[in-house]
Amino acid sequence: MPSTSLSERAARAALAAHQVAAHLAHHPAEEVWQHGVAHDASGHLAQYKPREELANAQAMPPPRSPPT
């Protein structure tokens, strides 16, 4: 795989992680997951049922915003 593809994939992954963290700051984990499943064009997320991960995410306090 060319390094430009890897760099683009890494950038997309970092952006996606940032977007999920931003959504989790304002919405419950289950809602964020359902939104992701509904907007996943590949259908891969719908095949995965993260019950334990969602339960743990709901038990944890929301992430804090970085200092500005």
All heavy atoms as TSV, in Angstrom:
chain	resi	resn	atom	element	x	y	z
A	1	MET	N	N	0.847	-1.177	0.000
A	1	MET	CA	C	0.000	0.000	0.000
A	1	MET	C	C	0.892	1.239	0.000
A	1	MET	O	O	1.778	1.368	0.829
A	1	MET	CB	C	-0.870	-0.038	1.265
A	1	MET	CG	C	-1.767	1.157	1.418
A	1	MET	SD	S	-2.819	1.055	2.884
A	1	MET	CE	C	-3.899	-0.249	2.397
A	2	PRO	N	N	0.648	2.150	-0.911
A	2	PRO	CA	C	1.464	3.368	-0.959
A	2	PRO	C	C	1.303	4.181	0.324
A	2	PRO	O	O	0.261	4.171	0.957
A	2	PRO	CB	C	0.917	4.128	-2.161
A	2	PRO	CG	C	0.112	3.166	-2.941
A	2	PRO	CD	C	-0.314	2.096	-1.996
A	3	SER	N	N	2.344	4.916	0.668
A	3	SER	CA	C	2.316	5.693	1.909
A	3	SER	C	C	1.259	6.788	1.872
A	3	SER	O	O	0.714	7.161	2.901
A	3	SER	CB	C	3.686	6.289	2.203
A	3	SER	OG	O	4.059	7.169	1.164
A	4	THR	N	N	0.925	7.309	0.685
A	4	THR	CA	C	-0.117	8.346	0.620
A	4	THR	C	C	-1.458	7.766	1.010
A	4	THR	O	O	-2.241	8.422	1.691
A	4	THR	CB	C	-0.203	8.969	-0.786
A	4	THR	OG1	O	-0.402	7.934	-1.735
A	4	THR	CG2	C	1.039	9.753	-1.117
A	5	SER	N	N	-1.754	6.534	0.620
A	5	SER	CA	C	-3.010	5.891	1.011
A	5	SER	C	C	-3.046	5.667	2.509
A	5	SER	O	O	-4.067	5.885	3.154
A	5	SER	CB	C	-3.189	4.562	0.288
A	5	SER	OG	O	-3.309	4.771	-1.089
A	6	LEU	N	N	-1.939	5.225	3.064
A	6	LEU	CA	C	-1.879	4.993	4.498
A	6	LEU	C	C	-2.048	6.303	5.251
A	6	LEU	O	O	-2.785	6.371	6.229
A	6	LEU	CB	C	-0.560	4.326	4.881
A	6	LEU	CG	C	-0.395	3.969	6.352
A	6	LEU	CD1	C	-1.525	3.041	6.800
A	6	LEU	CD2	C	0.931	3.294	6.586
A	7	SER	N	N	-1.419	7.367	4.776
A	7	SER	CA	C	-1.552	8.661	5.428
A	7	SER	C	C	-2.997	9.158	5.359
A	7	SER	O	O	-3.521	9.696	6.329
A	7	SER	CB	C	-0.635	9.694	4.766
A	7	SER	OG	O	0.708	9.322	4.937
A	8	GLU	N	N	-3.651	8.963	4.241
A	8	GLU	CA	C	-5.046	9.382	4.101
A	8	GLU	C	C	-5.937	8.562	5.025
A	8	GLU	O	O	-6.820	9.099	5.688
A	8	GLU	CB	C	-5.513	9.221	2.657
A	8	GLU	CG	C	-6.935	9.700	2.442
A	8	GLU	CD	C	-7.389	9.575	1.003
A	8	GLU	OE1	O	-6.534	9.443	0.103
A	8	GLU	OE2	O	-8.606	9.612	0.797
A	9	ARG	N	N	-5.692	7.265	5.094
A	9	ARG	CA	C	-6.479	6.411	5.989
A	9	ARG	C	C	-6.262	6.809	7.443
A	9	ARG	O	O	-7.206	6.841	8.229
A	9	ARG	CB	C	-6.115	4.940	5.786
A	9	ARG	CG	C	-6.644	4.380	4.474
A	9	ARG	CD	C	-6.303	2.936	4.288
A	9	ARG	NE	N	-6.935	2.138	5.315
A	9	ARG	CZ	C	-6.548	0.920	5.635
A	9	ARG	NH1	N	-5.530	0.355	5.021
A	9	ARG	NH2	N	-7.188	0.249	6.580
A	10	ALA	N	N	-5.033	7.115	7.812
A	10	ALA	CA	C	-4.737	7.530	9.181
A	10	ALA	C	C	-5.435	8.849	9.506
A	10	ALA	O	O	-5.989	9.021	10.597
A	10	ALA	CB	C	-3.226	7.649	9.378
A	11	ALA	N	N	-5.424	9.761	8.564
A	11	ALA	CA	C	-6.083	11.050	8.775
A	11	ALA	C	C	-7.593	10.872	8.919
A	11	ALA	O	O	-8.224	11.483	9.786
A	11	ALA	CB	C	-5.771	11.993	7.622
A	12	ARG	N	N	-8.174	10.018	8.085
A	12	ARG	CA	C	-9.613	9.758	8.180
A	12	ARG	C	C	-9.968	9.094	9.513
A	12	ARG	O	O	-10.986	9.417	10.120
A	12	ARG	CB	C	-10.078	8.881	7.021
A	12	ARG	CG	C	-10.120	9.598	5.701
A	12	ARG	CD	C	-10.515	8.627	4.592
A	12	ARG	NE	N	-10.400	9.234	3.304
A	12	ARG	CZ	C	-11.446	9.637	2.587
A	12	ARG	NH1	N	-12.660	9.494	3.061
A	12	ARG	NH2	N	-11.265	10.184	1.414
A	13	ALA	N	N	-9.139	8.175	9.962
A	13	ALA	CA	C	-9.381	7.501	11.239
A	13	ALA	C	C	-9.291	8.492	12.397
A	13	ALA	O	O	-10.110	8.461	13.321
A	13	ALA	CB	C	-8.387	6.358	11.438
A	14	ALA	N	N	-8.323	9.372	12.353
A	14	ALA	CA	C	-8.181	10.377	13.409
A	14	ALA	C	C	-9.373	11.324	13.420
A	14	ALA	O	O	-9.896	11.664	14.488
A	14	ALA	CB	C	-6.881	11.158	13.217
A	15	LEU	N	N	-9.831	11.719	12.259
A	15	LEU	CA	C	-10.996	12.599	12.168
A	15	LEU	C	C	-12.241	11.894	12.698
A	15	LEU	O	O	-13.018	12.479	13.451
A	15	LEU	CB	C	-11.214	13.051	10.724
A	15	LEU	CG	C	-12.449	13.924	10.478
A	15	LEU	CD1	C	-12.367	15.207	11.296
A	15	LEU	CD2	C	-12.583	14.235	9.005
A	16	ALA	N	N	-12.410	10.642	12.329
A	16	ALA	CA	C	-13.566	9.881	12.803
A	16	ALA	C	C	-13.541	9.750	14.322
A	16	ALA	O	O	-14.571	9.916	14.981
A	16	ALA	CB	C	-13.586	8.503	12.152
A	17	ALA	N	N	-12.379	9.474	14.900
A	17	ALA	CA	C	-12.273	9.357	16.354
A	17	ALA	C	C	-12.607	10.681	17.029
A	17	ALA	O	O	-13.301	10.710	18.050
A	17	ALA	CB	C	-10.861	8.906	16.732
A	18	HIS	N	N	-12.155	11.777	16.446
A	18	HIS	CA	C	-12.452	13.097	16.999
A	18	HIS	C	C	-13.953	13.379	16.938
A	18	HIS	O	O	-14.538	13.909	17.881
A	18	HIS	CB	C	-11.671	14.161	16.226
A	18	HIS	CG	C	-11.981	15.551	16.648
A	18	HIS	ND1	N	-11.517	16.089	17.825
A	18	HIS	CD2	C	-12.742	16.509	16.072
A	18	HIS	CE1	C	-11.978	17.324	17.943
A	18	HIS	NE2	N	-12.719	17.606	16.890
A	19	GLN	N	N	-14.588	13.030	15.826
A	19	GLN	CA	C	-16.019	13.260	15.660
A	19	GLN	C	C	-16.823	12.426	16.657
A	19	GLN	O	O	-17.790	12.914	17.247
A	19	GLN	CB	C	-16.449	12.965	14.230
A	19	GLN	CG	C	-15.926	13.982	13.243
A	19	GLN	CD	C	-16.171	13.593	11.807
A	19	GLN	OE1	O	-16.335	12.427	11.478
A	19	GLN	NE2	N	-16.187	14.593	10.931
A	20	VAL	N	N	-16.428	11.180	16.870
A	20	VAL	CA	C	-17.120	10.322	17.840
A	20	VAL	C	C	-16.969	10.898	19.242
A	20	VAL	O	O	-17.936	10.977	20.002
A	20	VAL	CB	C	-16.601	8.869	17.772
A	20	VAL	CG1	C	-17.093	8.047	18.956
A	20	VAL	CG2	C	-17.025	8.220	16.467
A	21	ALA	N	N	-15.778	11.332	19.596
A	21	ALA	CA	C	-15.555	11.922	20.916
A	21	ALA	C	C	-16.419	13.168	21.107
A	21	ALA	O	O	-16.998	13.375	22.179
A	21	ALA	CB	C	-14.080	12.260	21.103
A	22	ALA	N	N	-16.536	13.974	20.069
A	22	ALA	CA	C	-17.366	15.182	20.153
A	22	ALA	C	C	-18.829	14.814	20.345
A	22	ALA	O	O	-19.538	15.428	21.153
A	22	ALA	CB	C	-17.191	16.028	18.897
A	23	HIS	N	N	-19.301	13.791	19.644
A	23	HIS	CA	C	-20.688	13.359	19.800
A	23	HIS	C	C	-20.924	12.779	21.201
A	23	HIS	O	O	-21.977	13.008	21.800
A	23	HIS	CB	C	-21.056	12.322	18.741
A	23	HIS	CG	C	-21.274	12.910	17.387
A	23	HIS	ND1	N	-20.500	12.570	16.306
A	23	HIS	CD2	C	-22.169	13.821	16.937
A	23	HIS	CE1	C	-20.912	13.247	15.247
A	23	HIS	NE2	N	-21.916	14.021	15.602
A	24	LEU	N	N	-19.957	12.028	21.716
A	24	LEU	CA	C	-20.105	11.427	23.045
A	24	LEU	C	C	-20.170	12.486	24.139
A	24	LEU	O	O	-20.728	12.236	25.205
A	24	LEU	CB	C	-18.967	10.450	23.326
A	24	LEU	CG	C	-19.070	9.114	22.609
A	24	LEU	CD1	C	-17.783	8.323	22.794
A	24	LEU	CD2	C	-20.266	8.322	23.084
A	25	ALA	N	N	-19.609	13.649	23.880
A	25	ALA	CA	C	-19.652	14.725	24.871
A	25	ALA	C	C	-21.073	15.252	25.042
A	25	ALA	O	O	-21.385	15.847	26.068
A	25	ALA	CB	C	-18.712	15.855	24.456
A	26	HIS	N	N	-21.939	15.022	24.045
A	26	HIS	CA	C	-23.287	15.588	24.077
A	26	HIS	C	C	-24.407	14.556	24.008
A	26	HIS	O	O	-25.565	14.910	24.234
A	26	HIS	CB	C	-23.462	16.573	22.918
A	26	HIS	CG	C	-22.467	17.689	22.954
A	26	HIS	ND1	N	-22.531	18.719	23.857
A	26	HIS	CD2	C	-21.351	17.898	22.218
A	26	HIS	CE1	C	-21.512	19.531	23.664
A	26	HIS	NE2	N	-20.778	19.067	22.669
A	27	HIS	N	N	-24.079	13.307	23.671
A	27	HIS	CA	C	-25.109	12.285	23.477
A	27	HIS	C	C	-24.690	10.986	24.156
A	27	HIS	O	O	-23.500	10.696	24.262
A	27	HIS	CB	C	-25.325	12.016	21.986
A	27	HIS	CG	C	-25.662	13.251	21.200
A	27	HIS	ND1	N	-26.894	13.833	21.217
A	27	HIS	CD2	C	-24.904	14.016	20.382
A	27	HIS	CE1	C	-26.902	14.897	20.448
A	27	HIS	NE2	N	-25.691	15.044	19.934
A	28	PRO	N	N	-25.660	10.173	24.578
A	28	PRO	CA	C	-25.330	8.873	25.173
A	28	PRO	C	C	-24.650	7.946	24.147
A	28	PRO	O	O	-24.883	8.069	22.933
A	28	PRO	CB	C	-26.686	8.298	25.599
A	28	PRO	CG	C	-27.709	9.319	25.304
A	28	PRO	CD	C	-27.082	10.441	24.544
A	29	ALA	N	N	-23.847	7.028	24.641
A	29	ALA	CA	C	-23.090	6.123	23.774
A	29	ALA	C	C	-24.002	5.336	22.840
A	29	ALA	O	O	-23.687	5.161	21.658
A	29	ALA	CB	C	-22.244	5.172	24.618
A	30	GLU	N	N	-25.125	4.858	23.334
A	30	GLU	CA	C	-26.050	4.081	22.500
A	30	GLU	C	C	-26.547	4.914	21.319
A	30	GLU	O	O	-26.623	4.431	20.193
A	30	GLU	CB	C	-27.241	3.599	23.335
A	30	GLU	CG	C	-28.245	2.790	22.553
A	30	GLU	CD	C	-27.759	1.416	22.152
A	30	GLU	OE1	O	-26.935	0.827	22.878
A	30	GLU	OE2	O	-28.218	0.925	21.104
A	31	GLU	N	N	-26.853	6.166	21.559
A	31	GLU	CA	C	-27.328	7.054	20.496
A	31	GLU	C	C	-26.227	7.310	19.459
A	31	GLU	O	O	-26.483	7.308	18.251
A	31	GLU	CB	C	-27.800	8.373	21.099
A	31	GLU	CG	C	-28.465	9.303	20.129
A	31	GLU	CD	C	-28.962	10.565	20.810
A	31	GLU	OE1	O	-29.551	10.468	21.913
A	31	GLU	OE2	O	-28.745	11.647	20.241
A	32	VAL	N	N	-25.009	7.512	19.918
A	32	VAL	CA	C	-23.881	7.731	19.009
A	32	VAL	C	C	-23.657	6.480	18.158
A	32	VAL	O	O	-23.439	6.569	16.950
A	32	VAL	CB	C	-22.606	8.112	19.789
A	32	VAL	CG1	C	-21.392	8.164	18.870
A	32	VAL	CG2	C	-22.798	9.444	20.492
A	33	TRP	N	N	-23.754	5.303	18.784
A	33	TRP	CA	C	-23.577	4.047	18.049
A	33	TRP	C	C	-24.662	3.893	16.986
A	33	TRP	O	O	-24.374	3.579	15.836
A	33	TRP	CB	C	-23.585	2.858	18.999
A	33	TRP	CG	C	-23.472	1.569	18.245
A	33	TRP	CD1	C	-24.472	0.694	17.957
A	33	TRP	CD2	C	-22.297	1.044	17.627
A	33	TRP	NE1	N	-23.995	-0.343	17.203
A	33	TRP	CE2	C	-22.663	-0.160	16.993
A	33	TRP	CE3	C	-20.981	1.476	17.555
A	33	TRP	CZ2	C	-21.750	-0.932	16.296
A	33	TRP	CZ3	C	-20.075	0.693	16.862
A	33	TRP	CH2	C	-20.458	-0.494	16.242
A	34	GLN	N	N	-25.914	4.118	17.356
A	34	GLN	CA	C	-27.015	3.979	16.404
A	34	GLN	C	C	-26.868	4.952	15.228
A	34	GLN	O	O	-27.160	4.606	14.089
A	34	GLN	CB	C	-28.363	4.181	17.100
A	34	GLN	CG	C	-28.728	3.066	18.058
A	34	GLN	CD	C	-28.776	1.703	17.381
A	34	GLN	OE1	O	-29.145	1.574	16.228
A	34	GLN	NE2	N	-28.367	0.683	18.116
A	35	HIS	N	N	-26.392	6.146	15.512
A	35	HIS	CA	C	-26.144	7.129	14.447
A	35	HIS	C	C	-25.067	6.599	13.495
A	35	HIS	O	O	-25.203	6.697	12.273
A	35	HIS	CB	C	-25.726	8.471	15.055
A	35	HIS	CG	C	-25.407	9.513	14.041
A	35	HIS	ND1	N	-26.363	10.238	13.382
A	35	HIS	CD2	C	-24.208	9.940	13.556
A	35	HIS	CE1	C	-25.788	11.066	12.543
A	35	HIS	NE2	N	-24.476	10.912	12.629
A	36	GLY	N	N	-24.012	6.055	14.064
A	36	GLY	CA	C	-22.941	5.497	13.240
A	36	GLY	C	C	-23.426	4.346	12.372
A	36	GLY	O	O	-23.089	4.260	11.186
A	37	VAL	N	N	-24.239	3.461	12.945
A	37	VAL	CA	C	-24.777	2.325	12.189
A	37	VAL	C	C	-25.672	2.830	11.059
A	37	VAL	O	O	-25.588	2.360	9.928
A	37	VAL	CB	C	-25.560	1.368	13.125
A	37	VAL	CG1	C	-26.342	0.341	12.320
A	37	VAL	CG2	C	-24.604	0.671	14.091
A	38	ALA	N	N	-26.508	3.816	11.367
A	38	ALA	CA	C	-27.434	4.341	10.362
A	38	ALA	C	C	-26.715	5.019	9.197
A	38	ALA	O	O	-27.224	5.039	8.078
A	38	ALA	CB	C	-28.397	5.330	11.018
A	39	HIS	N	N	-25.523	5.546	9.446
A	39	HIS	CA	C	-24.791	6.275	8.415
A	39	HIS	C	C	-23.597	5.503	7.857
A	39	HIS	O	O	-22.769	6.065	7.143
A	39	HIS	CB	C	-24.336	7.639	8.952
A	39	HIS	CG	C	-25.489	8.547	9.223
A	39	HIS	ND1	N	-26.151	8.563	10.415
A	39	HIS	CD2	C	-26.129	9.426	8.419
A	39	HIS	CE1	C	-27.139	9.431	10.345
A	39	HIS	NE2	N	-27.147	9.979	9.143
A	40	ASP	N	N	-23.494	4.205	8.160
A	40	ASP	CA	C	-22.395	3.368	7.680
A	40	ASP	C	C	-22.772	2.755	6.334
A	40	ASP	O	O	-23.564	1.818	6.269
A	40	ASP	CB	C	-22.088	2.269	8.692
A	40	ASP	CG	C	-21.030	1.296	8.209
A	40	ASP	OD1	O	-20.139	1.718	7.434
A	40	ASP	OD2	O	-21.094	0.115	8.583
A	41	ALA	N	N	-22.231	3.292	5.269
A	41	ALA	CA	C	-22.556	2.824	3.922
A	41	ALA	C	C	-22.101	1.388	3.679
A	41	ALA	O	O	-22.707	0.665	2.894
A	41	ALA	CB	C	-21.941	3.756	2.880
A	42	SER	N	N	-21.049	0.947	4.373
A	42	SER	CA	C	-20.524	-0.399	4.143
A	42	SER	C	C	-21.370	-1.477	4.808
A	42	SER	O	O	-21.334	-2.634	4.403
A	42	SER	CB	C	-19.087	-0.511	4.666
A	42	SER	OG	O	-19.085	-0.509	6.087
A	43	GLY	N	N	-22.109	-1.107	5.856
A	43	GLY	CA	C	-22.913	-2.089	6.582
A	43	GLY	C	C	-22.137	-2.898	7.608
A	43	GLY	O	O	-22.702	-3.740	8.291
A	44	HIS	N	N	-20.849	-2.634	7.753
A	44	HIS	CA	C	-20.033	-3.406	8.687
A	44	HIS	C	C	-20.426	-3.159	10.143
A	44	HIS	O	O	-20.391	-4.073	10.966
A	44	HIS	CB	C	-18.542	-3.094	8.498
A	44	HIS	CG	C	-18.008	-3.633	7.215
A	44	HIS	ND1	N	-17.527	-2.810	6.224
A	44	HIS	CD2	C	-17.902	-4.882	6.745
A	44	HIS	CE1	C	-17.137	-3.549	5.204
A	44	HIS	NE2	N	-17.355	-4.816	5.493
A	45	LEU	N	N	-20.785	-1.930	10.478
A	45	LEU	CA	C	-21.138	-1.642	11.870
A	45	LEU	C	C	-22.397	-2.382	12.312
A	45	LEU	O	O	-22.511	-2.784	13.461
A	45	LEU	CB	C	-21.321	-0.136	12.085
A	45	LEU	CG	C	-20.069	0.715	11.984
A	45	LEU	CD1	C	-20.422	2.183	12.185
A	45	LEU	CD2	C	-19.040	0.282	13.011
A	46	ALA	N	N	-23.343	-2.561	11.414
A	46	ALA	CA	C	-24.599	-3.238	11.743
A	46	ALA	C	C	-24.358	-4.697	12.122
A	46	ALA	O	O	-25.157	-5.284	12.851
A	46	ALA	CB	C	-25.570	-3.140	10.583
A	47	GLN	N	N	-23.266	-5.279	11.656
A	47	GLN	CA	C	-22.956	-6.677	11.951
A	47	GLN	C	C	-22.351	-6.850	13.338
A	47	GLN	O	O	-22.305	-7.956	13.855
A	47	GLN	CB	C	-21.994	-7.225	10.906
A	47	GLN	CG	C	-22.567	-7.223	9.517
A	47	GLN	CD	C	-21.529	-7.620	8.486
A	47	GLN	OE1	O	-20.464	-8.153	8.809
A	47	GLN	NE2	N	-21.812	-7.345	7.223
A	48	TYR	N	N	-21.892	-5.786	13.940
A	48	TYR	CA	C	-21.213	-5.845	15.242
A	48	TYR	C	C	-22.148	-5.336	16.327
A	48	TYR	O	O	-22.771	-4.297	16.174
A	48	TYR	CB	C	-19.934	-5.003	15.188
A	48	TYR	CG	C	-19.150	-5.021	16.468
A	48	TYR	CD1	C	-18.548	-6.183	16.915
A	48	TYR	CD2	C	-19.021	-3.877	17.242
A	48	TYR	CE1	C	-17.833	-6.211	18.098
A	48	TYR	CE2	C	-18.306	-3.889	18.426
A	48	TYR	CZ	C	-17.720	-5.058	18.843
A	48	TYR	OH	O	-17.023	-5.083	20.018
A	49	LYS	N	N	-22.254	-6.078	17.407
A	49	LYS	CA	C	-23.125	-5.700	18.529
A	49	LYS	C	C	-22.262	-5.449	19.768
A	49	LYS	O	O	-21.928	-6.373	20.495
A	49	LYS	CB	C	-24.137	-6.821	18.821
A	49	LYS	CG	C	-24.950	-7.253	17.617
A	49	LYS	CD	C	-25.864	-6.159	17.146
A	49	LYS	CE	C	-26.735	-6.659	16.010
A	49	LYS	NZ	N	-27.105	-5.689	15.069
A	50	PRO	N	N	-21.887	-4.203	20.018
A	50	PRO	CA	C	-20.955	-3.883	21.109
A	50	PRO	C	C	-21.650	-3.697	22.469
A	50	PRO	O	O	-21.484	-2.690	23.136
A	50	PRO	CB	C	-20.340	-2.577	20.624
A	50	PRO	CG	C	-21.481	-1.917	19.932
A	50	PRO	CD	C	-22.219	-3.030	19.243
A	51	ARG	N	N	-22.448	-4.647	22.904
A	51	ARG	CA	C	-23.222	-4.473	24.142
A	51	ARG	C	C	-22.336	-4.142	25.344
A	51	ARG	O	O	-22.618	-3.227	26.087
A	51	ARG	CB	C	-24.047	-5.728	24.406
A	51	ARG	CG	C	-25.193	-5.874	23.431
A	51	ARG	CD	C	-26.009	-7.132	23.710
A	51	ARG	NE	N	-27.073	-7.256	22.756
A	51	ARG	CZ	C	-26.960	-7.889	21.589
A	51	ARG	NH1	N	-25.832	-8.453	21.245
A	51	ARG	NH2	N	-27.983	-7.951	20.768
A	52	GLU	N	N	-21.271	-4.920	25.537
A	52	GLU	CA	C	-20.388	-4.691	26.692
A	52	GLU	C	C	-19.693	-3.334	26.602
A	52	GLU	O	O	-19.613	-2.595	27.582
A	52	GLU	CB	C	-19.353	-5.802	26.790
A	52	GLU	CG	C	-18.475	-5.685	28.013
A	52	GLU	CD	C	-17.515	-6.856	28.138
A	52	GLU	OE1	O	-17.807	-7.951	27.640
A	52	GLU	OE2	O	-16.460	-6.642	28.752
A	53	GLU	N	N	-19.212	-2.980	25.414
A	53	GLU	CA	C	-18.529	-1.705	25.239
A	53	GLU	C	C	-19.481	-0.533	25.492
A	53	GLU	O	O	-19.115	0.448	26.131
A	53	GLU	CB	C	-17.939	-1.589	23.832
A	53	GLU	CG	C	-16.762	-2.505	23.575
A	53	GLU	CD	C	-17.181	-3.874	23.072
A	53	GLU	OE1	O	-18.369	-4.248	23.201
A	53	GLU	OE2	O	-16.315	-4.581	22.538
A	54	LEU	N	N	-20.722	-0.636	25.011
A	54	LEU	CA	C	-21.686	0.434	25.237
A	54	LEU	C	C	-22.035	0.545	26.718
A	54	LEU	O	O	-22.174	1.632	27.254
A	54	LEU	CB	C	-22.954	0.211	24.404
A	54	LEU	CG	C	-22.800	0.463	22.912
A	54	LEU	CD1	C	-24.075	0.071	22.182
A	54	LEU	CD2	C	-22.461	1.907	22.640
A	55	ALA	N	N	-22.169	-0.596	27.391
A	55	ALA	CA	C	-22.466	-0.571	28.824
A	55	ALA	C	C	-21.328	0.098	29.588
A	55	ALA	O	O	-21.567	0.906	30.490
A	55	ALA	CB	C	-22.697	-1.991	29.341
A	56	ASN	N	N	-20.085	-0.200	29.215
A	56	ASN	CA	C	-18.935	0.416	29.870
A	56	ASN	C	C	-18.862	1.906	29.560
A	56	ASN	O	O	-18.526	2.712	30.416
A	56	ASN	CB	C	-17.632	-0.260	29.442
A	56	ASN	CG	C	-17.491	-1.645	30.015
A	56	ASN	OD1	O	-18.135	-1.987	30.999
A	56	ASN	ND2	N	-16.675	-2.463	29.388
A	57	ALA	N	N	-19.178	2.283	28.330
A	57	ALA	CA	C	-19.142	3.697	27.946
A	57	ALA	C	C	-20.192	4.482	28.713
A	57	ALA	O	O	-19.970	5.617	29.118
A	57	ALA	CB	C	-19.357	3.847	26.446
A	58	GLN	N	N	-21.345	3.888	28.943
A	58	GLN	CA	C	-22.402	4.571	29.669
A	58	GLN	C	C	-22.048	4.712	31.145
A	58	GLN	O	O	-22.488	5.650	31.799
A	58	GLN	CB	C	-23.720	3.830	29.495
A	58	GLN	CG	C	-24.239	3.935	28.079
A	58	GLN	CD	C	-25.419	3.021	27.809
A	58	GLN	OE1	O	-25.779	2.213	28.639
A	58	GLN	NE2	N	-25.990	3.152	26.633
A	59	ALA	N	N	-21.248	3.796	31.657
A	59	ALA	CA	C	-20.868	3.839	33.061
A	59	ALA	C	C	-19.753	4.845	33.324
A	59	ALA	O	O	-19.545	5.266	34.448
A	59	ALA	CB	C	-20.420	2.453	33.526
A	60	MET	N	N	-19.051	5.232	32.286
A	60	MET	CA	C	-17.938	6.166	32.428
A	60	MET	C	C	-18.431	7.602	32.297
A	60	MET	O	O	-19.397	7.864	31.596
A	60	MET	CB	C	-16.885	5.894	31.349
A	60	MET	CG	C	-16.222	4.543	31.467
A	60	MET	SD	S	-15.127	4.195	30.080
A	60	MET	CE	C	-14.027	5.564	30.116
A	61	PRO	N	N	-17.765	8.543	32.937
A	61	PRO	CA	C	-18.143	9.945	32.758
A	61	PRO	C	C	-17.823	10.394	31.332
A	61	PRO	O	O	-16.956	9.814	30.675
A	61	PRO	CB	C	-17.275	10.690	33.773
A	61	PRO	CG	C	-16.137	9.789	34.040
A	61	PRO	CD	C	-16.647	8.377	33.845
A	62	PRO	N	N	-18.512	11.409	30.824
A	62	PRO	CA	C	-18.225	11.872	29.467
A	62	PRO	C	C	-16.807	12.442	29.383
A	62	PRO	O	O	-16.255	12.919	30.378
A	62	PRO	CB	C	-19.262	12.965	29.229
A	62	PRO	CG	C	-19.749	13.348	30.574
A	62	PRO	CD	C	-19.542	12.173	31.480
A	63	PRO	N	N	-16.199	12.381	28.188
A	63	PRO	CA	C	-14.839	12.905	28.037
A	63	PRO	C	C	-14.816	14.416	28.260
A	63	PRO	O	O	-15.770	15.119	27.950
A	63	PRO	CB	C	-14.480	12.561	26.597
A	63	PRO	CG	C	-15.750	12.279	25.917
A	63	PRO	CD	C	-16.738	11.860	26.952
A	64	ARG	N	N	-13.718	14.870	28.835
A	64	ARG	CA	C	-13.562	16.310	29.054
A	64	ARG	C	C	-12.999	16.952	27.805
A	64	ARG	O	O	-12.225	16.353	27.079
A	64	ARG	CB	C	-12.621	16.565	30.224
A	64	ARG	CG	C	-13.241	16.165	31.548
A	64	ARG	CD	C	-12.387	16.621	32.673
A	64	ARG	NE	N	-11.191	15.781	32.748
A	64	ARG	CZ	C	-10.181	16.011	33.559
A	64	ARG	NH1	N	-10.188	17.040	34.354
A	64	ARG	NH2	N	-9.165	15.229	33.585
A	65	SER	N	N	-13.380	18.181	27.589
A	65	SER	CA	C	-12.844	18.932	26.460
A	65	SER	C	C	-11.416	19.333	26.766
A	65	SER	O	O	-11.079	19.636	27.915
A	65	SER	CB	C	-13.666	20.197	26.226
A	65	SER	OG	O	-14.990	19.871	25.921
A	66	PRO	N	N	-10.553	19.346	25.736
A	66	PRO	CA	C	-9.168	19.769	25.970
A	66	PRO	C	C	-9.132	21.252	26.341
A	66	PRO	O	O	-9.993	22.009	25.930
A	66	PRO	CB	C	-8.474	19.511	24.630
A	66	PRO	CG	C	-9.566	19.404	23.637
A	66	PRO	CD	C	-10.812	18.994	24.362
A	67	PRO	N	N	-8.139	21.648	27.131
A	67	PRO	CA	C	-8.021	23.064	27.500
A	67	PRO	C	C	-7.789	23.920	26.269
A	67	PRO	O	O	-7.146	23.494	25.313
A	67	PRO	CB	C	-6.830	23.100	28.430
A	67	PRO	CG	C	-6.140	21.801	28.317
A	67	PRO	CD	C	-7.076	20.837	27.671
A	68	THR	N	N	-8.334	25.102	26.290
A	68	THR	CA	C	-8.161	26.005	25.143
A	68	THR	C	C	-7.251	27.155	25.474
A	68	THR	O	O	-6.972	27.460	26.570
A	68	THR	CB	C	-9.520	26.582	24.671
A	68	THR	OG1	O	-10.151	27.191	25.762
A	68	THR	CG2	C	-10.363	25.494	24.075
